[in-house]
């Protein structure tokens, strides 16, 4: 057996370079298109030296916040529909722990991410080293054990030859749609530098194909029987449809059988907005039209979705007697709520189910409900977008951006009130062109995720729409993107605080407290300062375009779209209304106190209990699993 002597870090980097991926269109690309890195004593000499040796084969991008780098890697994976994976390396201690939030984002959203944090010495000879956290009762524990709760696969490389057993599992998790999620390899700094005679075969090129599993035939027959009994069937399309590349297949399935379609957060923009069977998005941040059809459905076919509470309105959006069929690559998600489960790839499952339904179609009187209901919703959104007096609303800002975006453009947001505005109000012009991080609802994802998307997408303009709170929470990667030469547009909506949480607080009987700046404590005798977002963005290397109204916003956004051609982020700033929202009319369960000093809270608790009375309690219905 031919071998080559390499350090553990050198072997890991050579393996990364050898991995390739088959994209949705059948073409080939590298699986790991680059590494985001902030070096410290825990990784600069081992992994850093190995990356420098191969700097022409695998790009290394310098970030300015470890969480921001990892969120950019998540944005990259989302923009490539899970076909390519970002790699992130940090030193030990705080640098490593800064990755944990991003790992949670990837885990909740079923997105691939490879994290390579440095770790303390396996030898323990110099213990305790700089940044080491000592556990009095467990000498083997380090801060990297915090990743176990937010990793699909975790390993600590304690010897170089361990890579030969670990790396195939790394590739499996990152490319398998059923298990997809973040992988953490903790790399002790002494082991990174240790050498071993690795087999050359470990570094031969490998092309990873995403497996397309077929469903069990008996499950297909059972699902077909349930659908044939339906009078008001509804198709719910989730992110798994996007990652499978099954959007066209799902639309064709709906057309073949006359099924109205709704979308989840991760599935948004899978369906063309104007399609006659498109009922609109589903759930709390969805649309009244999608929720209306869900409330009348007797059979729901949910494809590629984990059925999160914002999609199901805390399980109140469907009727009590609804029958649920799921198509999902992960059995964990497929069997939820006693569903008739097809554990398989979205495209393959829809194709087998199509064949089993030959000769059947939904009642035409039901089919027409989708377009009619969505047109009513479209009218509502159009009215919200219309010019009005006072500060621009989120809906109006989204409308301006939406109007200027084309089919190749891509929009990003996360957390706060903007997901409701984009999920409910965006009118899709291109397929799979939206990234709303609402699985983990990570404030600060917007700018970093847009950087990753801008790196990944060769066509169109990437636009992040975010609030002032998200900007202040994590804006350092604006400079990273400007320095690296990856341009995107960021539209910053300044409404003086955490407006959507203020809304939740007050709607559930509380008083305004610690969310809007006007309700926060300050010891200043004079009025507290305001943030000059344009000046901040300019200082981070961005071009800036301040807007002072809707007409100005349209002009400044158009200029910003043009400006990103120079490879820098372009930041548009605008003051927005703090309490104007798009309303989908769905309920959401939150923890209202049982006892409180305010009568309004007790009233809100009564509303909570009334809402819970409408929650579904699914059973297995006596099926064979």
Secondary structure as the mmCIF struct_conf table of DSSP 4:
data_model
#
loop_
_struct_conf.conf_type_id
_struct_conf.id
_struct_conf.beg_label_comp_id
_struct_conf.beg_label_asym_id
_struct_conf.beg_label_seq_id
_struct_conf.end_label_comp_id
_struct_conf.end_label_asym_id
_struct_conf.end_label_seq_id
STRN STRN1 UNK A 3 UNK A 7
HELX_RH_AL_P HELX_RH_AL_P1 UNK A 8 UNK A 18
STRN STRN2 UNK A 19 UNK A 22
TURN_TY1_P TURN_TY1_P1 UNK A 24 UNK A 25
BEND BEND1 UNK A 26 UNK A 26
STRN STRN3 UNK A 28 UNK A 30
BEND BEND2 UNK A 31 UNK A 31
STRN STRN4 UNK A 34 UNK A 37
TURN_TY1_P TURN_TY1_P2 UNK A 41 UNK A 46
HELX_RH_AL_P HELX_RH_AL_P2 UNK A 47 UNK A 53
TURN_TY1_P TURN_TY1_P3 UNK A 54 UNK A 57
BEND BEND3 UNK A 58 UNK A 58
STRN STRN5 UNK A 59 UNK A 62
BEND BEND4 UNK A 64 UNK A 65
HELX_RH_AL_P HELX_RH_AL_P3 UNK A 66 UNK A 79
TURN_TY1_P TURN_TY1_P4 UNK A 80 UNK A 82
BEND BEND5 UNK A 83 UNK A 84
STRN STRN6 UNK A 87 UNK A 90
BEND BEND6 UNK A 92 UNK A 92
TURN_TY1_P TURN_TY1_P5 UNK A 93 UNK A 93
HELX_RH_AL_P HELX_RH_AL_P4 UNK A 94 UNK A 97
TURN_TY1_P TURN_TY1_P6 UNK A 98 UNK A 99
HELX_RH_AL_P HELX_RH_AL_P5 UNK A 100 UNK A 108
TURN_TY1_P TURN_TY1_P7 UNK A 109 UNK A 110
STRN STRN7 UNK A 113 UNK A 119
BEND BEND7 UNK A 122 UNK A 123
TURN_TY1_P TURN_TY1_P8 UNK A 125 UNK A 126
HELX_LH_PP_P HELX_LH_PP_P1 UNK A 127 UNK A 127
BEND BEND8 UNK A 128 UNK A 128
HELX_LH_PP_P HELX_LH_PP_P2 UNK A 129 UNK A 129
TURN_TY1_P TURN_TY1_P9 UNK A 130 UNK A 131
HELX_LH_PP_P HELX_LH_PP_P3 UNK A 132 UNK A 135
TURN_TY1_P TURN_TY1_P10 UNK A 136 UNK A 137
TURN_TY1_P TURN_TY1_P11 UNK A 139 UNK A 140
HELX_RH_3T_P HELX_RH_3T_P1 UNK A 143 UNK A 150
BEND BEND9 UNK A 152 UNK A 152
STRN STRN8 UNK A 153 UNK A 157
BEND BEND10 UNK A 159 UNK A 159
HELX_RH_3T_P HELX_RH_3T_P2 UNK A 160 UNK A 162
HELX_RH_AL_P HELX_RH_AL_P6 UNK A 163 UNK A 175
TURN_TY1_P TURN_TY1_P12 UNK A 177 UNK A 179
BEND BEND11 UNK A 181 UNK A 181
STRN STRN9 UNK A 182 UNK A 188
HELX_RH_AL_P HELX_RH_AL_P7 UNK A 189 UNK A 192
TURN_TY1_P TURN_TY1_P13 UNK A 193 UNK A 193
STRN STRN10 UNK A 195 UNK A 199
HELX_RH_3T_P HELX_RH_3T_P3 UNK A 200 UNK A 203
BEND BEND12 UNK A 204 UNK A 204
STRN STRN11 UNK A 206 UNK A 208
HELX_LH_PP_P HELX_LH_PP_P4 UNK A 213 UNK A 216
HELX_RH_AL_P HELX_RH_AL_P8 UNK A 217 UNK A 228
TURN_TY1_P TURN_TY1_P14 UNK A 229 UNK A 229
BEND BEND13 UNK A 231 UNK A 232
STRN STRN12 UNK A 233 UNK A 237
HELX_RH_AL_P HELX_RH_AL_P9 UNK A 239 UNK A 244
TURN_TY1_P TURN_TY1_P15 UNK A 245 UNK A 245
HELX_RH_AL_P HELX_RH_AL_P10 UNK A 247 UNK A 257
TURN_TY1_P TURN_TY1_P16 UNK A 258 UNK A 258
STRN STRN13 UNK A 260 UNK A 263
TURN_TY1_P TURN_TY1_P17 UNK A 265 UNK A 269
BEND BEND14 UNK A 270 UNK A 271
TURN_TY1_P TURN_TY1_P18 UNK A 273 UNK A 274
TURN_TY1_P TURN_TY1_P19 UNK A 276 UNK A 277
STRN STRN14 UNK A 278 UNK A 281
BEND BEND15 UNK A 283 UNK A 283
TURN_TY1_P TURN_TY1_P20 UNK A 284 UNK A 285
BEND BEND16 UNK A 286 UNK A 286
HELX_RH_AL_P HELX_RH_AL_P11 UNK A 288 UNK A 296
BEND BEND17 UNK A 298 UNK A 298
STRN STRN15 UNK A 299 UNK A 303
BEND BEND18 UNK A 304 UNK A 304
HELX_RH_AL_P HELX_RH_AL_P12 UNK A 309 UNK A 312
TURN_TY1_P TURN_TY1_P21 UNK A 313 UNK A 316
BEND BEND19 UNK A 317 UNK A 318
TURN_TY1_P TURN_TY1_P22 UNK A 320 UNK A 321
STRN STRN16 UNK A 323 UNK A 328
BEND BEND20 UNK A 329 UNK A 329
HELX_RH_AL_P HELX_RH_AL_P13 UNK A 331 UNK A 334
TURN_TY1_P TURN_TY1_P23 UNK A 335 UNK A 335
HELX_RH_3T_P HELX_RH_3T_P4 UNK A 336 UNK A 338
STRN STRN17 UNK A 340 UNK A 343
BEND BEND21 UNK A 344 UNK A 344
HELX_RH_AL_P HELX_RH_AL_P14 UNK A 346 UNK A 356
TURN_TY1_P TURN_TY1_P24 UNK A 357 UNK A 359
HELX_RH_AL_P HELX_RH_AL_P15 UNK A 364 UNK A 367
TURN_TY1_P TURN_TY1_P25 UNK A 368 UNK A 368
HELX_RH_AL_P HELX_RH_AL_P16 UNK A 369 UNK A 385
BEND BEND22 UNK A 386 UNK A 386
BEND BEND23 UNK A 389 UNK A 391
STRN STRN18 UNK A 392 UNK A 392
HELX_LH_PP_P HELX_LH_PP_P5 UNK A 393 UNK A 393
HELX_RH_AL_P HELX_RH_AL_P17 UNK A 394 UNK A 404
TURN_TY1_P TURN_TY1_P26 UNK A 407 UNK A 408
STRN STRN19 UNK A 410 UNK A 414
BEND BEND24 UNK A 415 UNK A 415
TURN_TY1_P TURN_TY1_P27 UNK A 416 UNK A 417
HELX_RH_AL_P HELX_RH_AL_P18 UNK A 418 UNK A 425
BEND BEND25 UNK A 430 UNK A 430
TURN_TY1_P TURN_TY1_P28 UNK A 431 UNK A 432
STRN STRN20 UNK A 434 UNK A 437
BEND BEND26 UNK A 439 UNK A 440
TURN_TY1_P TURN_TY1_P29 UNK A 443 UNK A 444
HELX_RH_AL_P HELX_RH_AL_P19 UNK A 445 UNK A 456
BEND BEND27 UNK A 458 UNK A 460
STRN STRN21 UNK A 462 UNK A 467
HELX_RH_AL_P HELX_RH_AL_P20 UNK A 468 UNK A 473
BEND BEND28 UNK A 474 UNK A 474
HELX_RH_AL_P HELX_RH_AL_P21 UNK A 476 UNK A 484
TURN_TY1_P TURN_TY1_P30 UNK A 485 UNK A 485
STRN STRN22 UNK A 489 UNK A 494
BEND BEND29 UNK A 496 UNK A 496
STRN STRN23 UNK A 497 UNK A 497
HELX_RH_AL_P HELX_RH_AL_P22 UNK A 499 UNK A 507
TURN_TY1_P TURN_TY1_P31 UNK A 508 UNK A 509
HELX_LH_PP_P HELX_LH_PP_P6 UNK A 510 UNK A 512
BEND BEND30 UNK A 514 UNK A 515
STRN STRN24 UNK A 516 UNK A 516
HELX_RH_3T_P HELX_RH_3T_P5 UNK A 517 UNK A 519
BEND BEND31 UNK A 520 UNK A 520
BEND BEND32 UNK A 525 UNK A 526
HELX_LH_PP_P HELX_LH_PP_P7 UNK A 527 UNK A 531
HELX_RH_AL_P HELX_RH_AL_P23 UNK A 533 UNK A 539
TURN_TY1_P TURN_TY1_P32 UNK A 540 UNK A 541
STRN STRN25 UNK A 543 UNK A 546
BEND BEND33 UNK A 549 UNK A 549
HELX_RH_AL_P HELX_RH_AL_P24 UNK A 550 UNK A 563
HELX_RH_3T_P HELX_RH_3T_P6 UNK A 564 UNK A 566
BEND BEND34 UNK A 567 UNK A 568
STRN STRN26 UNK A 570 UNK A 575
STRN STRN27 UNK A 576 UNK A 576
BEND BEND35 UNK A 578 UNK A 579
BEND BEND36 UNK A 594 UNK A 595
BEND BEND37 UNK A 597 UNK A 597
HELX_RH_AL_P HELX_RH_AL_P25 UNK A 599 UNK A 612
TURN_TY1_P TURN_TY1_P33 UNK A 613 UNK A 614
TURN_TY1_P TURN_TY1_P34 UNK A 621 UNK A 622
#
